[in-house]
Amino acid sequence: MSSSEILEAVNRKKIREYFIRFGERVAVDRASSICNPRLSDAYVYYLDQGIAGLTALTDNGEEKGVLFFPQNRLLGFTPMLMRRFRGGKSGVPEPFGIDTKTDCVFYRMDERMFNRLMDEDQQFMACVLEIVTCNYVDLVHKYHAVQGDSAKKRFCSFLLEFSVEEKDKRRMPKVFSYVEIAKYLGIHPVTVSKIAAELRDLGIIAKGRMGIEILDVEQLKELAAVEK
C-alpha cells in the first residue's frame, strides 16, 4: 500500500470519526480562505467533500498554488502542532493559507478539543502522527516525480488523485483547466493538451460540457504506474 493510500485510509476510516463526533460540520463556498493566520482561524479541518489548496503569496503579492488536497484529508493541523511544541508560537510563515478550489464540506475542530484529544486519546494521537509521516513521504514522492517522471505519468496521476465520483461517473472538477493543471505540474499547457488528446484517442478520457470525464480508470492507473 502506498503512502497516499495509507493516508486516505487513516483519514477516512479513523480520524474522520473523531471530527464527526467532536467537531462541527461547515459548508464553505469555492474561493474561500480557511486556516489563514491573518483570519485568526484556530481550527483543524477535515475535508469531507470537495478540493482545497495550499496557497502562498509571492514577494510581489501574487497568489500561488503550492499543493492541492482531495477530499478525505486533515488540514490546518500544522500551526496547532507547532504551537503545542513551541510554547504557543506556531512559527508558520504568514503568507501561507488554505483556499477552497470548489464548494467544500468540512468538519472542523477547535484547538482546545484537538489538544485535549492529543493528550487523552492515544489512538487519536497515533492517527495524527501517522498522517504527518505520510504527508512527509507523499511530499518526497511528489518532489521526485517532478524531477524524474514523464509529463504523461504526472498528468495521469493528477487525474486519478483529483477526479471525483458524480452520478456514477468520474470527472475532474471544472475548476481545473489545462493551464492550471500545467502550472501545478510544472509543464507547458501545450504539453498537457497533447497528452489529453492522446488519452482521448485511447478512449481513456473524454471532454464535455461538465469537464474531463474519466472513462477507463484501470487503463489510466496502468499509465500512471508504468509510464516513463
Backbone as CSV, one residue per row, in Angstrom:
resi,resn,N_x,N_y,N_z,CA_x,CA_y,CA_z,C_x,C_y,C_z
1,MET,0.854,-1.195,0.000,0.000,0.000,0.000,0.892,1.248,0.000
2,SER,0.609,2.202,-0.893,1.414,3.412,-0.991,1.103,4.360,0.160
3,SER,1.977,5.368,0.348,1.747,6.353,1.410,0.446,7.109,1.180
4,SER,0.111,7.382,-0.088,-1.145,8.084,-0.396,-2.356,7.242,-0.009
5,GLU,-2.287,5.932,-0.267,-3.394,5.040,0.091,-3.514,4.902,1.608
6,ILE,-2.367,4.807,2.298,-2.382,4.750,3.763,-2.976,6.039,4.323
7,LEU,-2.552,7.160,3.747,-3.021,8.466,4.196,-4.535,8.573,4.070
8,GLU,-5.077,8.165,2.938,-6.528,8.238,2.740,-7.251,7.316,3.710
9,ALA,-6.713,6.094,3.906,-7.362,5.137,4.801,-7.398,5.647,6.238
10,VAL,-6.277,6.200,6.712,-6.224,6.717,8.083,-7.195,7.880,8.246
11,ASN,-7.223,8.763,7.268,-8.127,9.905,7.330,-9.583,9.470,7.293
12,ARG,-9.912,8.639,6.297,-11.316,8.305,6.048,-11.877,7.336,7.084
13,LYS,-11.070,6.354,7.504,-11.592,5.293,8.364,-11.367,5.536,9.851
14,LYS,-10.449,6.440,10.198,-10.128,6.638,11.614,-10.371,8.070,12.068
15,ILE,-9.609,9.019,11.522,-9.654,10.381,12.050,-10.990,11.055,11.769
16,ARG,-11.647,10.686,10.675,-12.933,11.299,10.318,-13.957,11.141,11.436
17,GLU,-13.989,9.966,12.084,-14.977,9.716,13.128,-14.795,10.662,14.313
18,TYR,-13.557,11.006,14.620,-13.315,11.965,15.697,-13.884,13.333,15.338
19,PHE,-13.716,13.732,14.086,-14.183,15.056,13.684,-15.701,15.109,13.596
20,ILE,-16.327,14.001,13.219,-17.787,13.958,13.223,-18.307,14.044,14.651
21,ARG,-17.639,13.349,15.573,-18.095,13.295,16.969,-17.791,14.571,17.737
22,PHE,-16.592,15.118,17.563,-16.161,16.245,18.400,-16.093,17.574,17.638
23,GLY,-16.356,17.540,16.342,-16.260,18.755,15.546,-17.610,19.296,15.106
24,GLU,-17.551,20.244,14.212,-18.737,20.922,13.692,-18.710,20.862,12.168
25,ARG,-19.825,20.490,11.573,-19.911,20.401,10.113,-20.156,21.795,9.539
26,VAL,-19.338,22.191,8.551,-19.496,23.502,7.930,-19.373,23.372,6.412
27,ALA,-20.205,24.089,5.697,-20.124,24.164,4.238,-19.427,25.473,3.873
28,VAL,-18.448,25.391,2.982,-17.656,26.566,2.612,-17.693,26.726,1.100
29,ASP,-18.028,27.929,0.645,-18.106,28.179,-0.793,-16.727,28.159,-1.439
30,ARG,-16.728,27.949,-2.734,-15.497,27.994,-3.523,-14.809,29.354,-3.352
31,ALA,-13.471,29.328,-3.426,-12.638,30.541,-3.355,-12.744,31.244,-2.012
32,SER,-12.891,30.446,-0.943,-12.890,30.991,0.415,-11.594,30.586,1.113
33,SER,-11.181,31.373,2.102,-9.958,31.082,2.844,-10.282,30.456,4.194
34,ILE,-9.505,29.421,4.555,-9.548,28.848,5.886,-8.094,28.668,6.330
35,CYS,-7.894,28.355,7.603,-6.534,28.089,8.118,-5.561,29.195,7.733
36,ASN,-6.057,30.413,7.702,-5.215,31.544,7.328,-4.838,32.312,8.593
37,PRO,-3.538,32.429,8.904,-3.130,33.113,10.151,-3.701,34.513,10.273
38,ARG,-3.931,35.176,9.141,-4.459,36.539,9.185,-5.928,36.560,9.592
39,LEU,-6.607,35.388,9.529,-8.017,35.306,9.905,-8.192,34.858,11.354
40,SER,-7.094,34.570,12.052,-7.141,34.043,13.426,-8.038,32.811,13.485
41,ASP,-7.839,31.908,12.550,-8.691,30.734,12.389,-8.090,29.566,13.176
42,ALA,-8.498,29.411,14.441,-7.897,28.403,15.310,-8.683,27.095,15.261
43,TYR,-8.748,26.501,14.066,-9.430,25.226,13.885,-8.539,24.283,13.077
44,VAL,-8.774,22.990,13.302,-8.265,21.960,12.404,-9.454,21.487,11.581
45,TYR,-9.235,21.243,10.282,-10.324,20.893,9.380,-10.149,19.492,8.799
46,TYR,-11.259,18.758,8.730,-11.301,17.509,7.961,-12.106,17.787,6.699
47,LEU,-11.473,17.633,5.538,-12.133,17.908,4.260,-12.948,16.687,3.852
48,ASP,-14.258,16.797,3.971,-15.142,15.659,3.696,-15.600,15.618,2.244
49,GLN,-15.782,16.773,1.640,-16.199,16.859,0.233,-15.513,18.056,-0.407
50,GLY,-15.090,17.881,-1.675,-14.508,18.995,-2.410,-12.996,18.941,-2.476
51,ILE,-12.414,20.012,-3.003,-10.965,20.120,-3.181,-10.499,21.468,-2.648
52,ALA,-9.424,21.440,-1.886,-8.832,22.664,-1.335,-7.379,22.746,-1.779
53,GLY,-6.768,23.898,-1.562,-5.382,24.075,-1.986,-4.590,24.906,-1.008
54,LEU,-3.332,24.524,-0.824,-2.402,25.327,-0.044,-1.871,26.428,-0.955
55,THR,-1.993,27.672,-0.527,-1.564,28.800,-1.342,-0.531,29.632,-0.590
56,ALA,0.227,30.383,-1.356,1.235,31.270,-0.773,1.227,32.574,-1.540
57,LEU,1.624,33.634,-0.865,1.769,34.931,-1.515,3.236,35.157,-1.851
58,THR,3.500,35.481,-3.101,4.861,35.774,-3.516,5.263,37.162,-3.017
59,ASP,6.518,37.523,-3.217,7.016,38.817,-2.748,6.283,39.991,-3.400
60,ASN,5.787,39.775,-4.635,5.072,40.862,-5.306,3.561,40.810,-5.079
61,GLY,3.126,39.953,-4.129,1.715,39.913,-3.781,0.874,38.982,-4.617
62,GLU,1.482,38.215,-5.517,0.731,37.282,-6.358,0.439,36.005,-5.585
63,GLU,-0.793,35.484,-5.732,-1.166,34.243,-5.070,-0.737,33.052,-5.911
64,LYS,-0.081,32.097,-5.282,0.456,30.950,-5.999,-0.001,29.664,-5.329
65,GLY,-0.527,28.716,-6.120,-0.914,27.420,-5.590,0.307,26.558,-5.340
66,VAL,0.397,25.956,-4.166,1.533,25.112,-3.801,1.161,23.641,-3.861
67,LEU,0.030,23.286,-3.245,-0.453,21.913,-3.216,-1.970,21.911,-3.317
68,PHE,-2.524,20.864,-3.906,-3.962,20.646,-3.886,-4.257,19.470,-2.956
69,PHE,-5.415,19.527,-2.290,-5.834,18.458,-1.389,-7.169,17.898,-1.846
70,PRO,-7.253,16.598,-2.134,-8.548,15.986,-2.426,-9.319,15.753,-1.135
71,GLN,-10.556,15.295,-1.262,-11.353,15.044,-0.068,-10.742,13.919,0.766
72,ASN,-11.223,13.794,2.001,-10.686,12.851,2.987,-9.257,13.210,3.375
73,ARG,-9.066,14.469,3.746,-7.762,14.928,4.193,-7.913,15.790,5.447
74,LEU,-6.950,15.674,6.341,-6.873,16.520,7.527,-6.044,17.746,7.179
75,LEU,-6.591,18.939,7.414,-5.943,20.182,7.009,-5.819,21.140,8.197
76,GLY,-4.765,21.944,8.159,-4.635,23.022,9.118,-4.130,22.612,10.481
77,PHE,-3.590,21.398,10.603,-3.114,20.956,11.919,-1.689,21.420,12.223
78,THR,-0.933,21.805,11.200,0.468,22.170,11.423,0.633,23.338,12.390
79,PRO,-0.109,24.459,12.230,0.072,25.567,13.187,-0.214,25.146,14.629
80,MET,-1.224,24.274,14.825,-1.547,23.837,16.189,-0.450,22.964,16.770
81,LEU,0.098,22.071,15.958,1.187,21.233,16.445,2.416,22.085,16.761
82,MET,2.670,23.100,15.929,3.804,23.987,16.184,3.606,24.754,17.489
83,ARG,2.383,25.246,17.707,2.109,25.961,18.960,2.221,25.016,20.161
84,ARG,1.769,23.779,19.962,1.784,22.791,21.038,3.214,22.515,21.514
85,PHE,4.136,22.437,20.576,5.505,22.050,20.921,6.479,23.229,20.971
86,ARG,5.982,24.443,20.712,6.870,25.600,20.732,6.360,26.703,21.654
87,GLY,5.703,26.301,22.688,5.298,27.273,23.707,4.324,28.319,23.212
88,GLY,3.407,27.938,22.341,2.377,28.856,21.874,2.700,29.616,20.611
89,LYS,3.909,29.443,20.061,4.282,30.125,18.823,4.295,29.114,17.686
90,SER,3.540,29.416,16.624,3.425,28.441,15.540,4.657,28.393,14.654
91,GLY,5.261,29.542,14.391,6.409,29.573,13.500,6.058,29.362,12.046
92,VAL,4.770,29.379,11.706,4.341,29.181,10.325,4.356,30.512,9.596
93,PRO,4.990,30.604,8.427,5.061,31.873,7.697,3.669,32.431,7.397
94,GLU,3.501,33.724,7.561,2.217,34.387,7.336,1.628,34.193,5.937
95,PRO,2.451,34.166,4.874,1.842,34.133,3.542,1.095,32.852,3.205
96,PHE,1.204,31.794,4.012,0.577,30.524,3.661,-0.833,30.431,4.234
97,GLY,-1.727,29.863,3.439,-3.098,29.624,3.874,-3.713,28.546,3.017
98,ILE,-4.953,28.190,3.305,-5.670,27.176,2.538,-6.926,27.808,1.963
99,ASP,-7.114,27.642,0.667,-8.288,28.156,-0.030,-9.072,27.003,-0.623
100,THR,-10.368,27.173,-0.717,-11.213,26.149,-1.334,-11.219,26.343,-2.852
101,LYS,-10.917,25.263,-3.565,-10.945,25.305,-5.034,-12.347,25.040,-5.570
102,THR,-13.136,24.293,-4.811,-14.526,24.006,-5.153,-15.377,24.285,-3.914
103,ASP,-16.690,24.209,-4.060,-17.526,24.205,-2.858,-17.122,22.995,-2.017
104,CYS,-16.953,23.199,-0.721,-16.432,22.137,0.145,-17.312,21.951,1.381
105,VAL,-17.230,20.754,1.927,-17.836,20.455,3.230,-16.721,19.981,4.149
106,PHE,-16.617,20.619,5.305,-15.592,20.285,6.289,-16.246,19.889,7.609
107,TYR,-15.496,19.141,8.412,-15.739,19.047,9.841,-14.580,19.763,10.508
108,ARG,-14.864,20.738,11.351,-13.786,21.491,11.975,-13.796,21.277,13.494
109,MET,-12.616,21.260,14.050,-12.436,21.030,15.483,-11.587,22.168,16.047
110,ASP,-12.008,22.743,17.170,-11.241,23.860,17.716,-9.969,23.351,18.395
111,GLU,-9.053,24.281,18.618,-7.719,23.924,19.107,-7.767,23.285,20.490
112,ARG,-8.670,23.734,21.336,-8.734,23.181,22.689,-9.109,21.698,22.648
113,MET,-10.108,21.347,21.837,-10.515,19.950,21.728,-9.434,19.109,21.062
114,PHE,-8.782,19.672,20.046,-7.696,18.962,19.365,-6.589,18.599,20.366
115,ASN,-6.181,19.547,21.179,-5.120,19.300,22.159,-5.579,18.346,23.257
116,ARG,-6.839,18.436,23.623,-7.360,17.506,24.630,-7.289,16.069,24.125
117,LEU,-7.688,15.850,22.884,-7.627,14.502,22.315,-6.188,14.034,22.165
118,MET,-5.293,14.945,21.801,-3.879,14.585,21.702,-3.345,14.129,23.059
119,ASP,-3.822,14.744,24.143,-3.360,14.407,25.494,-3.999,13.121,26.019
120,GLU,-5.279,12.901,25.686,-6.049,11.864,26.370,-6.337,10.618,25.543
121,ASP,-6.217,10.698,24.236,-6.602,9.579,23.380,-5.404,9.130,22.550
122,GLN,-4.828,7.986,22.904,-3.635,7.506,22.212,-3.900,7.186,20.746
123,GLN,-5.097,6.680,20.440,-5.403,6.366,19.043,-5.460,7.629,18.203
124,PHE,-6.067,8.683,18.747,-6.131,9.951,18.028,-4.729,10.481,17.770
125,MET,-3.894,10.482,18.808,-2.521,10.974,18.645,-1.769,10.128,17.618
126,ALA,-1.962,8.794,17.649,-1.294,7.912,16.688,-1.738,8.217,15.265
127,CYS,-3.028,8.503,15.081,-3.547,8.850,13.749,-2.907,10.134,13.238
128,VAL,-2.834,11.155,14.109,-2.245,12.429,13.701,-0.781,12.234,13.314
129,LEU,-0.035,11.472,14.111,1.379,11.241,13.811,1.542,10.449,12.514
130,GLU,0.660,9.497,12.267,0.734,8.742,11.019,0.431,9.628,9.819
131,ILE,-0.528,10.526,9.974,-0.860,11.461,8.900,0.317,12.397,8.613
132,VAL,0.946,12.910,9.672,2.118,13.775,9.496,3.215,13.031,8.736
133,THR,3.475,11.778,9.129,4.515,10.984,8.474,4.185,10.726,7.017
134,CYS,2.948,10.321,6.751,2.543,10.029,5.368,2.564,11.284,4.506
135,ASN,2.176,12.429,5.089,2.254,13.684,4.341,3.691,13.974,3.922
136,TYR,4.619,13.746,4.834,6.033,13.980,4.526,6.499,13.050,3.406
137,VAL,6.188,11.757,3.523,6.588,10.787,2.498,5.946,11.140,1.156
138,ASP,4.682,11.556,1.193,3.969,11.919,-0.039,4.629,13.117,-0.711
139,LEU,5.059,14.101,0.079,5.739,15.267,-0.481,7.068,14.880,-1.124
140,VAL,7.795,13.959,-0.487,9.052,13.485,-1.062,8.794,12.789,-2.402
141,HIS,7.756,11.961,-2.445,7.412,11.283,-3.700,7.040,12.289,-4.787
142,LYS,6.269,13.308,-4.418,5.882,14.328,-5.395,7.102,15.078,-5.921
143,TYR,8.047,15.373,-5.035,9.265,16.059,-5.458,10.040,15.198,-6.456
144,HIS,10.189,13.926,-6.156,10.921,13.035,-7.063,10.172,12.848,-8.383
145,ALA,8.834,12.872,-8.324,8.051,12.748,-9.558,8.321,13.933,-10.480
146,VAL,8.390,15.127,-9.894,8.680,16.326,-10.695,10.063,16.215,-11.327
147,GLN,11.008,15.628,-10.578,12.374,15.526,-11.075,12.536,14.438,-12.140
148,GLY,11.804,13.324,-12.014,12.116,12.183,-12.868,10.990,11.594,-13.700
149,ASP,9.736,11.766,-13.291,8.644,11.138,-14.032,8.314,11.923,-15.300
150,SER,7.782,11.210,-16.274,7.387,11.861,-17.523,6.175,12.747,-17.289
151,ALA,5.952,13.671,-18.205,4.791,14.559,-18.122,3.502,13.746,-18.183
152,LYS,3.485,12.687,-18.999,2.275,11.875,-19.129,1.947,11.174,-17.817
153,LYS,2.961,10.611,-17.171,2.727,9.925,-15.900,2.196,10.886,-14.843
154,ARG,2.765,12.078,-14.769,2.325,13.056,-13.785,0.896,13.521,-14.065
155,PHE,0.565,13.696,-15.339,-0.787,14.110,-15.699,-1.788,13.015,-15.360
156,CYS,-1.458,11.767,-15.672,-2.356,10.649,-15.357,-2.550,10.513,-13.851
157,SER,-1.476,10.666,-13.081,-1.564,10.587,-11.626,-2.441,11.704,-11.070
158,PHE,-2.317,12.894,-11.662,-3.134,14.035,-11.237,-4.621,13.739,-11.472
159,LEU,-4.946,13.188,-12.624,-6.345,12.859,-12.933,-6.905,11.850,-11.937
160,LEU,-6.098,10.860,-11.584,-6.551,9.846,-10.632,-6.761,10.431,-9.238
161,GLU,-5.863,11.319,-8.827,-5.918,11.843,-7.467,-7.064,12.819,-7.260
162,PHE,-7.394,13.623,-8.277,-8.338,14.709,-8.060,-9.681,14.558,-8.769
163,SER,-9.867,13.489,-9.525,-11.187,13.251,-10.102,-12.133,12.762,-9.005
164,VAL,-13.415,13.055,-9.167,-14.410,12.719,-8.146,-15.581,11.986,-8.784
165,GLU,-16.252,11.172,-7.975,-17.440,10.448,-8.433,-18.643,11.380,-8.431
166,GLU,-19.316,11.467,-9.579,-20.516,12.294,-9.693,-21.552,11.556,-10.517
167,LYS,-22.618,11.094,-9.850,-23.728,10.426,-10.547,-23.224,9.262,-11.402
168,ASP,-22.494,8.352,-10.766,-21.970,7.137,-11.419,-20.928,7.432,-12.492
169,LYS,-20.421,8.650,-12.514,-19.349,8.990,-13.445,-18.208,9.629,-12.657
170,ARG,-17.003,9.486,-13.189,-15.832,10.058,-12.536,-15.339,11.221,-13.373
171,ARG,-15.302,12.402,-12.780,-14.956,13.619,-13.506,-13.933,14.440,-12.742
172,MET,-13.219,15.277,-13.506,-12.389,16.313,-12.903,-13.262,17.534,-12.643
173,PRO,-13.139,18.169,-11.495,-13.865,19.423,-11.256,-13.524,20.452,-12.343
174,LYS,-14.529,21.201,-12.766,-14.332,22.145,-13.867,-13.305,23.219,-13.545
175,VAL,-13.029,23.423,-12.273,-12.075,24.457,-11.868,-10.678,24.186,-12.403
176,PHE,-10.388,22.911,-12.725,-9.059,22.555,-13.204,-8.985,22.672,-14.733
177,SER,-8.513,23.806,-15.194,-8.263,23.983,-16.622,-6.919,23.369,-16.978
178,TYR,-6.669,23.169,-18.269,-5.364,22.656,-18.694,-4.235,23.591,-18.249
179,VAL,-4.528,24.894,-18.272,-3.498,25.869,-17.879,-3.156,25.705,-16.403
180,GLU,-4.180,25.552,-15.558,-3.914,25.417,-14.129,-3.224,24.087,-13.824
181,ILE,-3.649,23.009,-14.483,-3.001,21.712,-14.274,-1.541,21.785,-14.688
182,ALA,-1.280,22.416,-15.840,0.093,22.539,-16.329,0.959,23.329,-15.352
183,LYS,0.407,24.405,-14.811,1.148,25.235,-13.865,1.477,24.440,-12.609
184,TYR,0.520,23.657,-12.132,0.716,22.861,-10.924,1.762,21.767,-11.128
185,LEU,1.736,21.138,-12.326,2.653,20.039,-12.617,4.011,20.516,-13.122
186,GLY,4.118,21.796,-13.422,5.381,22.328,-13.904,5.693,21.955,-15.338
187,ILE,4.664,21.823,-16.169,4.852,21.518,-17.590,4.080,22.530,-18.420
188,HIS,4.331,22.546,-19.728,3.705,23.544,-20.591,2.252,23.177,-20.870
189,PRO,1.337,24.166,-20.927,-0.061,23.870,-21.241,-0.246,23.128,-22.568
190,VAL,0.612,23.409,-23.555,0.519,22.699,-24.838,0.803,21.211,-24.644
191,THR,1.756,20.904,-23.760,2.071,19.503,-23.465,0.877,18.807,-22.828
192,VAL,0.226,19.469,-21.880,-0.970,18.912,-21.244,-2.051,18.664,-22.282
193,SER,-2.243,19.619,-23.180,-3.256,19.476,-24.222,-2.961,18.288,-25.132
194,LYS,-1.694,18.098,-25.488,-1.313,16.975,-26.352,-1.530,15.636,-25.654
195,ILE,-1.162,15.558,-24.380,-1.356,14.312,-23.627,-2.845,14.005,-23.495
196,ALA,-3.631,15.037,-23.212,-5.076,14.844,-23.091,-5.673,14.343,-24.408
197,ALA,-5.197,14.880,-25.525,-5.685,14.425,-26.836,-5.333,12.953,-27.059
198,GLU,-4.133,12.562,-26.643,-3.728,11.153,-26.772,-4.616,10.250,-25.922
199,LEU,-4.922,10.684,-24.705,-5.785,9.891,-23.823,-7.204,9.809,-24.369
200,ARG,-7.665,10.873,-25.011,-8.994,10.831,-25.637,-9.010,9.830,-26.785
201,ASP,-7.950,9.833,-27.586,-7.873,8.894,-28.714,-7.863,7.449,-28.235
202,LEU,-7.304,7.203,-27.061,-7.256,5.852,-26.484,-8.555,5.478,-25.774
203,GLY,-9.488,6.424,-25.687,-10.757,6.153,-25.017,-10.664,6.166,-23.503
204,ILE,-9.617,6.807,-22.960,-9.424,6.831,-21.511,-10.172,7.994,-20.875
205,ILE,-10.199,9.120,-21.559,-10.921,10.283,-21.055,-11.777,10.869,-22.175
206,ALA,-12.694,11.727,-21.779,-13.486,12.493,-22.740,-13.675,13.880,-22.172
207,LYS,-13.801,14.866,-23.038,-14.006,16.232,-22.577,-15.351,16.736,-23.076
208,GLY,-16.206,17.103,-22.118,-17.521,17.601,-22.466,-17.850,18.875,-21.728
209,ARG,-19.149,19.195,-21.684,-19.592,20.437,-21.045,-19.238,20.491,-19.561
210,MET,-19.244,19.326,-18.912,-19.002,19.260,-17.475,-17.533,19.091,-17.119
211,GLY,-16.651,19.132,-18.129,-15.228,18.988,-17.874,-14.699,17.638,-18.328
212,ILE,-13.536,17.253,-17.818,-12.897,16.000,-18.212,-13.582,14.835,-17.498
213,GLU,-14.013,13.854,-18.268,-14.624,12.650,-17.705,-13.658,11.480,-17.860
214,ILE,-13.483,10.702,-16.797,-12.611,9.528,-16.823,-13.440,8.333,-17.274
215,LEU,-13.098,7.769,-18.424,-13.851,6.650,-18.980,-13.243,5.297,-18.620
216,ASP,-11.936,5.235,-18.474,-11.255,3.967,-18.212,-10.230,4.176,-17.099
217,VAL,-10.681,3.975,-15.860,-9.829,4.217,-14.697,-8.654,3.240,-14.660
218,GLU,-8.916,1.972,-14.993,-7.856,0.957,-14.902,-6.725,1.241,-15.878
219,GLN,-7.066,1.646,-17.097,-6.022,1.957,-18.073,-5.246,3.203,-17.649
220,LEU,-5.953,4.149,-17.032,-5.300,5.352,-16.534,-4.316,4.989,-15.415
221,LYS,-4.715,4.064,-14.536,-3.823,3.604,-13.463,-2.579,2.941,-14.028
222,GLU,-2.754,2.169,-15.090,-1.609,1.493,-15.707,-0.600,2.505,-16.248
223,LEU,-1.105,3.544,-16.900,-0.199,4.585,-17.433,0.499,5.341,-16.310
224,ALA,-0.243,5.604,-15.221,0.368,6.309,-14.094,1.418,5.468,-13.388
225,ALA,1.281,4.144,-13.487,2.219,3.261,-12.805,3.475,2.949,-13.621
226,VAL,3.320,2.831,-14.938,4.449,2.327,-15.735,5.031,3.334,-16.711
227,GLU,4.306,4.398,-17.009,4.793,5.374,-17.995,6.067,6.051,-17.507
228,LYS,7.080,6.096,-18.386,8.361,6.734,-18.043,8.515,8.066,-18.763
